[in-house]
Amino acid sequence: MKTFPAALQALLESESTTLCLCWKLTRKDGQVLGFTDHDADIAFDGVTYRAASGMAASDAAESLGLAVDNAEIAGALSSADLREADIAAGLYDDARLEVFLVDWMNPATRQLLHTGSIGRIKRGEVHFEAEFRGLSHYLAQVKGRVYSRLCDAVLGDARCKVDLNAAAYRATGQIDAVVDERTFTVNAVGGFADGFFSGGVLTFSSGVNAGYQAEVKHHAGDTLILWRPPPATPAVGDSVIVTAGCDKRFATCRDKFANAVNFRGFPHMPGNDLVTRYPNRDDGGHDGAPLVTD
């Protein structure tokens, strides 16, 4: 149960209030944005909360214990601070969100109502809807390692140790033809086997999407298909860098990257069917021999 300052409690109990909601949003790149449902800008703690931002929130669902609190927040993309390109680029993914109840006549009278992060985001033509998740959702995330046949390292990181700067695992070129917002041809990848870059990363090094990274869904010949479209449709001549993809299997680590010694999974772990097996003298599966699979 929240305890409100006496001045704010008095406003809540009065017949006529001067209260509004303010949202403080801290993006992944460190930029802080402020929005309010009041009809004029409000400033406190060094942040200006913009009015007429189109921001609105649903009723917040709060729970006792460790259940995840949630709400829906909607806003217009017409605001200078809320750009569709930034949402598409993922700058709002898991952004920190603080919700204040504020007396717009005296902003010093306020109360922090919720703290959480931005979850799933849905985009329309002129608006967006974002899921607000309470801090307890972090407790549901897997921490540490789990037993799995698949590798849990990120290709090219310190645990994987594959050098993605090596010419064998990357292609540098330009977009030669645009089929649609997610599909285009890059002649530089045509010399690699089909699927070599599936699951890899494409980085735009020039053009309107410069600096943006996208995951490759499918690679065949000189054609690449992305999982998600970039913020703006690429243009012919845009420079790109494409790095190899990995499906996390032991065979791929061994044969494609010659990196079996650094594989971070458990490829020889028996499957669930081993638990349900029973002794059978004709089976040959319970003779103490190691169960090794590829």
C-alpha positions in Angstrom: 0.0 0.0 0.0 1.4 3.4 -1.0 1.6 6.3 1.4 1.0 9.7 -0.2 2.3 13.0 1.1 -0.3 14.9 3.1 -0.7 17.6 0.5 -1.3 15.1 -2.2 -3.7 13.1 -0.1 -5.7 16.2 0.6 -6.0 16.8 -3.1 -7.2 13.2 -3.7 -9.8 13.6 -1.0 -11.1 17.0 -2.4 -14.0 17.4 -4.8 -11.8 19.3 -7.3 -8.3 18.1 -8.1 -5.4 19.5 -10.1 -3.7 16.2 -10.7 -2.2 14.7 -13.8 0.1 11.8 -14.8 3.7 12.3 -15.9 5.8 9.6 -17.6 9.6 9.7 -17.4 11.1 7.5 -20.1 14.8 6.6 -20.1 15.8 5.0 -23.4 18.5 2.4 -24.0 20.8 5.1 -25.5 20.5 7.2 -22.3 18.1 9.9 -23.6 15.5 10.9 -21.1 12.0 11.9 -22.4 9.1 13.3 -20.4 5.4 13.2 -21.3 2.2 14.3 -19.5 -1.6 14.0 -20.1 -1.9 17.6 -18.8 -2.6 20.4 -21.3 0.6 22.3 -20.6 4.2 21.3 -20.1 5.4 20.5 -16.6 9.0 20.5 -15.4 10.6 19.0 -12.3 13.9 17.3 -11.4 15.5 18.6 -14.6 13.0 16.9 -17.0 10.3 18.7 -19.0 7.2 16.7 -19.4 5.6 17.6 -22.8 1.9 18.1 -23.2 -0.1 17.2 -26.3 2.2 14.2 -26.8 -0.7 11.9 -27.4 0.3 9.7 -24.5 -2.5 7.8 -22.7 -2.5 4.8 -20.4 -4.9 2.0 -19.5 -5.8 1.0 -16.0 -2.7 -0.6 -14.3 -3.1 -4.1 -12.9 -1.2 -4.4 -9.7 -0.7 -7.7 -7.8 0.5 -8.7 -4.4 3.6 -10.9 -4.3 5.8 -11.4 -7.3 3.2 -11.4 -10.0 4.1 -9.0 -12.9 2.2 -5.7 -12.8 1.2 -4.4 -16.3 -0.5 -1.7 -18.2 -0.9 -0.5 -21.8 0.5 2.8 -22.9 -0.5 4.4 -26.2 0.9 7.5 -28.0 1.0 9.3 -31.2 3.9 9.2 -33.6 3.4 12.9 -34.5 5.4 14.1 -31.5 8.9 15.3 -32.3 10.1 13.1 -29.4 8.4 9.9 -30.5 9.7 9.0 -33.9 8.8 5.8 -35.6 12.4 5.3 -36.7 13.6 5.2 -33.1 10.9 2.6 -32.2 11.8 0.5 -35.2 15.5 0.7 -34.2 14.7 -0.8 -30.8 15.7 2.3 -28.7 12.5 1.9 -26.6 12.9 -1.8 -26.0 13.2 -2.5 -22.3 13.4 1.3 -21.7 12.9 2.3 -18.0 9.6 4.0 -17.3 8.6 5.9 -14.2 5.0 7.1 -13.7 4.3 10.0 -11.4 1.0 11.5 -10.0 1.6 15.2 -10.0 -0.2 18.4 -8.9 0.2 20.6 -12.0 -0.3 23.7 -9.9 2.6 22.7 -7.7 4.8 20.0 -9.2 6.7 19.6 -6.0 3.6 17.8 -4.7 3.9 14.5 -6.5 4.2 10.7 -5.9 6.0 8.0 -7.8 3.3 5.4 -8.7 5.0 2.8 -10.8 8.5 1.9 -12.0 9.1 -0.6 -14.7 10.1 -1.1 -18.3 8.7 -1.1 -21.8 7.9 -4.5 -23.1 6.2 -5.5 -26.3 5.6 -2.6 -28.7 3.0 -2.5 -31.5 3.2 0.1 -34.2 0.4 1.5 -36.4 0.6 4.0 -39.2 0.3 7.1 -36.9 0.4 5.6 -33.3 2.1 3.0 -31.1 1.0 0.9 -28.2 3.5 -0.3 -25.6 3.3 -2.8 -22.8 4.4 -1.5 -19.4 5.8 -4.2 -17.2 6.6 -3.9 -13.5 10.1 -4.6 -12.1 9.1 -8.1 -10.9 9.2 -9.4 -14.6 13.0 -9.4 -14.3 12.6 -12.2 -11.7 11.1 -14.5 -14.4 14.1 -14.2 -16.6 16.6 -17.1 -16.8 19.9 -16.3 -15.1 23.0 -18.3 -15.4 23.3 -21.4 -17.6 21.0 -24.3 -18.3 21.7 -27.7 -19.6 20.9 -27.7 -23.4 22.1 -29.5 -26.5 22.5 -26.1 -28.1 25.2 -23.6 -27.5 24.3 -20.7 -25.2 27.2 -18.3 -26.3 26.7 -15.5 -28.8 28.6 -16.0 -32.0 31.8 -14.0 -31.8 31.7 -13.2 -28.1 34.4 -13.9 -25.6 33.0 -17.3 -24.8 32.6 -18.3 -28.4 35.9 -16.9 -29.6 35.1 -17.0 -33.3 36.7 -14.0 -35.1 33.8 -12.5 -37.1 36.3 -10.0 -38.6 37.9 -12.9 -40.6 37.1 -12.8 -44.3 35.8 -16.3 -44.1 32.9 -15.2 -41.9 31.8 -11.9 -43.3 31.0 -10.1 -46.6 31.3 -6.4 -47.3 29.4 -4.9 -50.3 26.4 -2.9 -51.3 22.8 -3.4 -52.0 22.4 -4.2 -55.7 18.7 -4.5 -55.9 15.7 -3.9 -53.6 12.8 -6.4 -53.8 10.9 -5.1 -50.8 11.6 -3.5 -47.4 13.0 -6.8 -46.1 14.4 -8.5 -49.2 17.3 -7.3 -51.4 20.3 -8.7 -53.3 23.9 -8.2 -52.3 26.3 -9.6 -54.9 29.0 -9.9 -52.2 27.2 -12.8 -50.5 26.8 -14.8 -53.7 30.1 -16.6 -53.3 29.0 -18.2 -50.0 27.0 -21.4 -49.7 23.2 -21.0 -49.4 22.2 -20.4 -45.8 25.7 -19.3 -44.7 24.4 -16.0 -43.5 21.0 -17.2 -42.3 20.7 -16.2 -38.6 23.6 -13.8 -39.1 23.7 -10.0 -38.7 23.5 -7.4 -41.4 24.9 -3.9 -40.6 24.1 -0.9 -42.7 27.3 1.2 -43.0 25.8 4.0 -45.2 22.5 5.4 -46.3 19.5 6.3 -44.2 19.8 3.2 -42.0 23.6 3.7 -41.3 24.5 2.0 -38.0 21.3 -0.1 -37.9 21.7 -3.9 -37.4 19.2 -6.5 -38.5 19.1 -10.2 -38.2 19.1 -12.2 -41.4 16.2 -14.6 -41.7 17.2 -16.4 -45.0 20.1 -16.4 -47.3 20.1 -18.0 -50.8 22.5 -17.0 -53.6 22.9 -13.3 -53.5 19.5 -12.7 -51.9 19.0 -11.8 -48.2 15.7 -11.7 -46.3 15.6 -9.9 -42.9 13.4 -10.9 -40.1 12.2 -7.3 -39.6 12.3 -4.3 -41.9 14.8 -1.6 -41.1 13.6 1.9 -40.0 13.6 3.0 -43.7 13.5 1.1 -46.9 17.1 0.5 -48.1 18.3 2.0 -51.4 20.5 0.6 -54.1 24.1 1.5 -53.4 23.7 1.4 -49.5 26.9 -0.2 -48.1 26.4 -3.2 -45.8 28.4 -5.7 -43.8 27.0 -9.2 -43.3 28.4 -11.7 -40.8 27.8 -15.4 -40.7 24.9 -17.0 -38.8 25.0 -19.9 -36.4 22.2 -22.3 -35.5 23.9 -23.2 -32.2 24.3 -26.9 -33.0 27.5 -28.8 -32.3 27.8 -30.0 -35.9 27.7 -26.4 -37.1 30.2 -25.3 -34.6 32.6 -28.1 -35.6 32.1 -28.1 -39.4 31.4 -24.5 -40.2 33.6 -22.7 -37.7 36.1 -25.4 -36.7 35.3 -24.3 -33.1 34.2 -27.5 -31.4 36.6 -26.9 -28.5 34.7 -23.7 -27.5 31.2 -25.1 -27.9 29.1 -24.0 -25.0 26.3 -26.6 -25.0 26.0 -30.2 -24.0 25.7 -32.1 -27.3 26.1 -35.6 -25.8 23.4 -35.2 -23.2 20.8 -38.0 -23.5 17.3 -37.0 -24.4 14.1 -37.4 -22.4 13.4 -40.8 -23.9 16.3 -42.2 -21.9 14.4 -41.6 -18.7 11.5 -43.8 -19.8 13.6 -46.7 -21.0 13.6 -50.0 -19.1 16.1 -52.9 -19.0 15.9 -55.2 -22.0 18.5 -57.8 -22.7 17.9 -57.5 -26.4 18.0 -53.7 -26.4 21.7 -53.2 -25.9 21.1 -49.7 -24.5 21.9 -50.5 -20.8 25.3 -52.1 -21.1 27.2 -49.2 -19.5 28.6 -47.9 -22.9 28.7 -44.1 -23.4 25.7 -42.6 -25.3 27.4 -40.2 -27.7 25.4 -38.4 -30.4 26.5 -35.9 -33.0 
